[in-house]
Amino acid sequence: MPEGILCNRKPINTEEDLKRILADKGGKQYYEEMKNLEVDVPALQRTLEKTCKSRTRTWLEICAHCSLCADSCFFYKANNRDVEQTPSYKINTTLGEMIKRKGNVDTEFMIRAMDIAWGKCTCCNRCGNYCPHGIDVGVMMSYLRGVLYSQGFCPWEMKIGAGMHRVYRAQMDVTTEDWVDTCQWMEEEGQEQIPSLEIPIDKEDCDIMYVLNAREPKIYPDDVQAAAMLFHIAGESWTVPSEGWENTSLSMFAGDWEACAGNVKAMYDAIERLRPKMVVETECGHAHRASAIEGPYWAGKEDGKAPVPYLHYVEWLANAIRSGKIKIDPTRKIKEPCTLQDSCNYIRNHGLEKHTRYIMSQIAEDFREMEEHGAHNYCCGGGGGMNGIGRYREERDAGLFMKLQQIRATGATLVISPCHNCWDAIRDTMEVYKVHDIKWSFLKPLILDMCIIPDHLKPQDDEEE
């Protein structure tokens, strides 16, 4: 085992750094080294002074400790209403205490704060809906993660994820060559169904630039093909960039603010280079938040606006169905009882509930809402990076069980989720709790199965002379 597994304040910037930290399977040595990592108090004080602004300090000051936020948190309810899972308790005993002590905290404090910031909160922002003072603990937890990351107190997997973004500009080791090859491969395979199918790369002045989750070319390349087919069926003028195509942000989950800025700037550079009228993002919740909502500020845009409008996939799809660009065959609508898991990030951060409900009204004959839904929906249980952190698997699985109970209560046998984190969490729920009668799906494959493909796009039979 190599010495020094990057459990320090240095970010991962090279492939060699990645190899070193990945050599520590499961992060065992990483966490052992963390126990000896001393807090740089002067640096922490400077960080708090420079970045902890009036809103956060005011929220901490005006918290009435009324605990009305308690029932809003799925961790609180999933853990027998443990008072230490109350959102106000979690933030006041970490960030609040850190500020009270003016940064004079020790390693033990920082490790405990890390375990709360990543292991007891997914930054779903649901608690902000119920606080009588409008305090949003999710926003403050995201800030706390950044403070902890700056001092080297970050879960092993999140350190790796942020490093992947720094090295590859993607949450996985997908190079530009890998990405372009995948597009060409999916284009060729898709032409068996739609001979004229194209996945245009770096085409200038299109209506749409499509950006997506690195998990798709890496693990689910069929999703790249499905998106291309639906754009083609809708007659869209579209393209993907060869660079700046990845719109997720594990660096946001990690609290690596510098890497967050790099991710967004890569996309915005692609916009400047290709000049699309809009950007459409794949079925991912946090990616929309990172690219279109918080992203402009990371990129230094004081007006908080991206260079062109950003549409989450559900918004583009709803518009395409409304306008008739995508036509649904009524005989192929979903017949079985189904429900919908909305991403916390595109619902509570951008209010896209009406679009997902419209889509469901057009594609499902027996749609059943969970009791808490839309802006009131509970987190899937694996958001905020929690799906991928082994250290907190027990906590995550408790949250997954709560979501399973919600799904079960609807009687649905199919869960639709236009978000990678939610999709992964629901898949894992069924595996962890050995459920065999509930399926799950993104929207793209369902829509592709039920939409009407225009005759001129179908393979033409060769005419015999």
Buried (B, 14 or more C-beta within 10 A) or exposed (E): EEEEBBBEBEBBEEEEBBEBBBEBEEBEBBBEBBEEBEBBBEEBBEBBEEEBEEEBBEBBEEBEEEEBBBEBBBBBBBBEEBEEBBBBBBBBBBBBBBBEBEBEBEBEBBBBBBBBBBBBBBBBBBBBEBBEEEBBBBBBBBBBBBBBBBBBBBBBBBBBBBBBBBBBBBBBBBEBEBBBEBBEBBBEEBEEBBEEBBBBBBBEEBEBBBBBBBBBBBEBBBBBBBBBBBBBBBEBEBBBBBBBBBBBBBBBBBBBBBBBBBBBBBBBBBBEBBEBEBBBBBBBBBBBBBBBBBBBBBBEBEEEEBBBEBBBBBBBBBBBBEEEBBBBEEEEBBEEBBBBBBBBBBBBBBEBBEBBBBBBEBBBEBBBBBEEBBBBBBBBBBBBBBBBBEBBBEBBBBBBBBBBEBBEEBEBBBBBBBBBBBBBBBBBBBEBEEBEEBBBBBBBEBBBEBBEBEEEBEEEEEEEE
